Amino acid sequence: MQALAERLDAAVGGRTLVGYEPIGFSSLKTVAPAPDALVGHALTNVGRRGKYLVAEFDDGHRLLLHLSQAGRLDVEEQPKKTRGGKGGVLRLRFADDDDGVGPALLVREFGTERKAAWWVLAPGDEGPLDRLGPEPDTEAFADFVLHGTDKRRIHTWLRDQRTVAGVGRGYSDDSLWRAEVSPYATLAKLDGAARQRLLDGVRSMLADGIERERTRTGGLSDPKLGENFEVHGRAGTPCPRCGTDLHRVSYESYEVVYCPREQTGGKILADRRMSRLLK
């Protein structure tokens, strides 16, 4: 999201919003202010908080956008007249330098969950941002990891946006693999060395991920991302460090991938869904 925000800021930052098309009406999560409040105002900055894109306008209003797991965003240099096809969520139209029709941003969503959403916030209103935890690069997060006594599984709270904002499933798998820490471990039982590895693993994984994403151009159009993950989504393939086959624990809507040799001392974590399939 950080790299995408930077690309969007370069593409439409400073331009005036001249119109919008709410293609998926249920995706708009606010009633007041109405989106009309943004029309006619210049977009001064596109940033990020957690997994939210934050578009700031010159009168203090903000538009938040959450792409969820399957949301994608196209930069249309010449806006199309279609409604975005299957999975269309929102199109934002911007003026060009000569006050004519300029580029547009088209938000689409693949899959069936339909969780991509957007909010229009009045000046001073934090909306869903108010519920987010600290960013991984903050002192607050470092203090939590190095000194906290949380008893939840680490993979659980890494995905909890109220605990730490912006990590998610894929980066959780890869961060824990880098740190050589079990996804089922808890902070309360980690020693100081493991805590430091965990902190370094999360931060280095995100830093590397941002740099890789900065090599993209335009929006975020590919319906299948994640080719740059080191272990996430790669169960059954060799561990990039030791060659042991990676394993996974499957849940209803996601899976946890890990190396049993490097992260769990050779132990295979229980996978209830796989156990049922083998019966």
C-alpha positions as CSV (number, residue, x, y, z in Angstrom):
1,M,0.0,0.0,0.0
2,Q,2.9,2.4,0.7
3,A,4.3,1.9,-2.8
4,L,0.9,2.2,-4.4
5,A,0.2,5.4,-2.5
6,E,3.4,6.9,-3.8
7,R,2.5,5.9,-7.4
8,L,-1.0,7.4,-7.1
9,D,0.3,10.6,-5.6
10,A,2.6,11.0,-8.6
11,A,-0.3,10.1,-11.0
12,V,-3.1,12.3,-9.7
13,G,-1.6,14.4,-6.8
14,G,-2.5,18.1,-7.3
15,R,-5.3,17.4,-9.7
16,T,-8.9,18.4,-9.0
17,L,-11.6,15.8,-8.6
18,V,-14.2,16.4,-11.2
19,G,-16.5,13.4,-10.6
20,Y,-17.0,10.0,-9.2
21,E,-19.0,6.9,-10.0
22,P,-20.0,4.6,-7.1
23,I,-20.2,1.4,-9.1
24,G,-20.6,-0.9,-6.1
25,F,-23.0,1.1,-3.9
26,S,-22.6,-1.1,-0.8
27,S,-18.8,-0.3,-0.7
28,L,-19.4,3.2,0.5
29,K,-19.3,3.1,4.3
30,T,-20.2,6.7,5.2
31,V,-23.3,8.8,4.7
32,A,-22.1,12.2,5.7
33,P,-20.3,14.0,4.3
34,A,-21.5,12.9,0.9
35,P,-18.9,12.2,-1.8
36,D,-20.1,15.4,-3.5
37,A,-18.1,17.3,-0.9
38,L,-14.9,16.2,-2.6
39,V,-15.8,17.3,-6.1
40,G,-14.2,20.5,-7.2
41,H,-11.3,20.2,-4.7
42,A,-7.7,19.4,-5.4
43,L,-6.1,16.2,-4.2
44,T,-3.1,17.4,-2.1
45,N,-1.6,14.1,-1.1
46,V,-2.1,10.3,-1.3
47,G,-0.7,8.5,1.7
48,R,-1.2,5.3,3.7
49,R,-2.2,4.3,7.2
50,G,-2.1,0.6,7.8
51,K,-3.8,-1.0,4.8
52,Y,-5.8,2.1,4.0
53,L,-5.0,4.5,1.2
54,V,-5.6,8.0,2.4
55,A,-6.4,10.7,-0.1
56,E,-6.3,14.2,1.3
57,F,-8.1,17.2,-0.3
58,D,-7.3,20.9,0.0
59,D,-10.3,21.6,2.2
60,G,-9.4,19.0,4.8
61,H,-11.8,16.3,3.7
62,R,-10.2,12.8,3.2
63,L,-11.2,9.7,1.2
64,L,-10.1,6.4,2.6
65,L,-9.9,3.3,0.4
66,H,-9.4,-0.3,1.6
67,L,-8.8,-2.8,-1.2
68,S,-9.2,-5.9,1.1
69,Q,-7.7,-9.1,-0.2
70,A,-8.9,-9.0,-3.8
71,G,-9.2,-5.3,-4.6
72,R,-7.3,-3.8,-7.4
73,L,-6.8,-0.3,-8.7
74,D,-6.2,0.8,-12.3
75,V,-4.9,4.2,-13.4
76,E,-6.9,5.1,-16.5
77,E,-5.0,7.7,-18.5
78,Q,-8.1,8.0,-20.7
79,P,-11.1,7.2,-18.5
80,K,-13.3,4.5,-20.0
81,K,-17.1,4.9,-20.3
82,T,-17.8,1.4,-19.0
83,R,-18.8,0.8,-15.4
84,G,-15.6,-1.1,-14.6
85,G,-16.9,-4.5,-15.6
86,K,-17.5,-7.4,-13.2
87,G,-16.4,-6.4,-9.7
88,G,-16.3,-2.6,-10.3
89,V,-16.3,-0.7,-7.0
90,L,-15.5,3.0,-7.7
91,R,-14.2,5.4,-10.3
92,L,-12.7,8.8,-9.4
93,R,-12.3,11.2,-12.3
94,F,-9.7,14.0,-12.2
95,A,-9.2,17.2,-14.3
96,D,-6.1,17.5,-16.5
97,D,-3.7,20.4,-16.5
98,D,-5.9,22.3,-19.1
99,D,-9.1,21.8,-17.0
100,G,-10.3,19.1,-19.4
101,V,-11.0,15.4,-18.7
102,G,-7.9,13.9,-17.1
103,P,-7.0,10.5,-15.7
104,A,-9.2,8.4,-13.5
105,L,-8.7,5.8,-10.8
106,L,-10.8,2.6,-11.2
107,V,-11.2,0.3,-8.2
108,R,-12.2,-3.3,-8.9
109,E,-12.6,-6.4,-6.8
110,F,-11.9,-9.9,-7.8
111,G,-13.3,-13.0,-5.9
112,T,-16.6,-13.3,-4.1
113,E,-16.1,-11.6,-0.7
114,R,-16.8,-8.0,-1.8
115,K,-15.0,-6.4,1.1
116,A,-13.3,-3.5,-0.7
117,A,-14.6,-0.3,0.8
118,W,-14.3,3.5,0.8
119,W,-15.1,6.3,3.3
120,V,-15.5,10.1,3.0
121,L,-14.3,11.8,6.2
122,A,-14.9,15.3,7.3
123,P,-11.9,17.3,8.6
124,G,-10.8,15.9,12.0
125,D,-12.7,12.7,11.6
126,E,-10.4,9.6,11.9
127,G,-13.1,7.1,10.9
128,P,-11.7,3.5,10.9
129,L,-8.2,4.8,11.3
130,D,-8.9,5.5,14.9
131,R,-9.0,1.8,15.6
132,L,-5.6,1.0,14.2
133,G,-2.6,0.0,16.2
134,P,0.9,1.4,15.7
135,E,2.9,1.1,12.5
136,P,5.7,-1.5,12.5
137,D,8.5,1.1,12.3
138,T,7.4,3.0,15.4
139,E,8.8,2.9,18.9
140,A,5.4,1.8,20.2
141,F,5.6,-1.4,18.2
142,A,9.2,-2.0,19.2
143,D,8.2,-1.7,22.8
144,F,5.3,-4.1,22.4
145,V,7.5,-6.8,20.8
146,L,10.6,-6.4,23.0
147,H,8.8,-6.0,26.4
148,G,5.2,-7.1,25.9
149,T,3.6,-10.2,27.5
150,D,0.8,-10.9,25.0
151,K,-0.3,-14.5,25.2
152,R,-1.9,-14.8,21.8
153,R,-0.2,-16.7,19.0
154,I,2.2,-14.3,17.2
155,H,0.6,-15.0,13.8
156,T,-2.7,-14.0,15.3
157,W,-1.7,-10.6,16.6
158,L,0.5,-9.8,13.6
159,R,-2.7,-9.9,11.5
160,D,-4.7,-7.9,14.0
161,Q,-4.8,-4.4,12.7
162,R,-5.6,-3.1,16.2
163,T,-2.3,-4.5,17.5
164,V,-0.1,-3.5,14.6
165,A,-1.2,-1.8,11.4
166,G,-0.4,-3.0,7.9
167,V,1.2,-6.4,8.2
168,G,-1.3,-8.9,6.9
169,R,-1.2,-12.6,6.2
170,G,1.6,-12.9,3.7
171,Y,4.0,-10.6,5.5
172,S,3.3,-12.4,8.7
173,D,4.3,-15.8,7.3
174,D,7.5,-14.3,5.8
175,S,8.4,-12.2,8.8
176,L,8.2,-15.2,11.2
177,W,10.2,-17.3,8.7
178,R,12.9,-14.7,8.6
179,A,12.9,-14.5,12.4
180,E,12.9,-18.3,12.8
181,V,10.0,-18.1,15.1
182,S,7.0,-20.4,15.2
183,P,3.7,-18.9,14.2
184,Y,2.2,-20.5,17.3
185,A,4.7,-19.0,19.7
186,T,3.7,-16.3,22.1
187,L,5.5,-13.2,23.1
188,A,5.1,-14.2,26.8
189,K,7.4,-17.2,26.1
190,L,10.0,-15.7,23.8
191,D,13.5,-14.8,25.1
192,G,15.1,-11.5,24.3
193,A,17.1,-12.8,21.3
194,A,13.9,-14.2,19.7
195,R,12.1,-11.0,20.3
196,Q,14.8,-9.0,18.6
197,R,14.8,-11.4,15.6
198,L,11.0,-11.0,15.4
199,L,11.2,-7.2,15.4
200,D,14.0,-7.2,12.8
201,G,12.1,-9.8,10.7
202,V,8.9,-7.8,10.6
203,R,10.7,-4.5,9.7
204,S,13.1,-6.0,7.2
205,M,10.3,-7.9,5.4
206,L,8.2,-4.9,5.1
207,A,11.1,-2.7,4.0
208,D,12.1,-5.2,1.3
209,G,8.5,-5.6,0.2
210,I,8.1,-1.9,-0.3
211,E,11.2,-1.7,-2.4
212,R,10.0,-4.6,-4.6
213,E,6.6,-2.9,-5.0
214,R,8.2,0.3,-6.0
215,T,9.4,-1.4,-9.2
216,R,5.8,-1.6,-10.3
217,T,4.2,1.1,-12.5
218,G,0.7,2.5,-12.5
219,G,-1.9,1.1,-10.2
220,L,-2.3,-2.4,-8.8
221,S,-4.0,-4.2,-11.7
222,D,-2.8,-7.8,-11.3
223,P,-5.5,-10.1,-9.9
224,K,-2.9,-12.4,-8.5
225,L,-0.2,-10.8,-6.4
226,G,2.3,-12.3,-4.0
227,E,4.9,-13.7,-6.4
228,N,7.6,-12.0,-4.3
229,F,6.8,-13.7,-1.0
230,E,9.5,-16.0,0.3
231,V,7.3,-18.7,1.9
232,H,3.7,-17.4,2.0
233,G,1.6,-19.4,-0.4
234,R,4.5,-21.8,-1.1
235,A,3.6,-24.8,1.1
236,G,5.1,-28.1,-0.3
237,T,8.1,-26.3,-1.9
238,P,11.6,-26.3,-0.3
239,C,12.5,-23.8,2.3
240,P,14.7,-21.1,0.7
241,R,17.2,-21.5,3.5
242,C,17.4,-25.2,4.5
243,G,15.6,-27.1,1.8
244,T,13.0,-28.7,4.1
245,D,9.5,-28.9,2.6
246,L,7.4,-26.0,3.8
247,H,4.2,-26.9,5.7
248,R,0.9,-25.1,6.2
249,V,-2.0,-24.9,8.6
250,S,-5.2,-24.3,6.8
251,Y,-8.1,-22.2,8.2
252,E,-11.5,-21.3,6.6
253,S,-10.2,-18.4,4.6
254,Y,-6.5,-18.4,4.9
255,E,-3.4,-20.5,5.7
256,V,-0.2,-20.2,7.7
257,V,3.0,-21.4,6.0
258,Y,6.1,-22.3,8.0
259,C,9.3,-24.3,7.9
260,P,9.2,-27.1,10.5
261,R,12.9,-27.4,10.7
262,E,13.7,-23.7,11.3
263,Q,10.6,-22.5,13.1
264,T,9.1,-25.3,15.1
265,G,12.0,-27.6,16.0
266,G,10.9,-30.2,13.6
267,K,7.3,-30.3,14.9
268,I,4.5,-30.4,12.4
269,L,1.7,-28.1,13.5
270,A,-1.8,-29.6,13.7
271,D,-3.9,-28.9,10.7
272,R,-7.5,-29.9,11.4
273,R,-8.7,-29.4,7.9
274,M,-6.0,-31.7,6.5
275,S,-6.7,-34.2,9.3
276,R,-10.4,-34.4,8.2
277,L,-9.4,-34.9,4.6
278,L,-7.3,-37.9,5.5
279,K,-10.0,-39.7,7.5
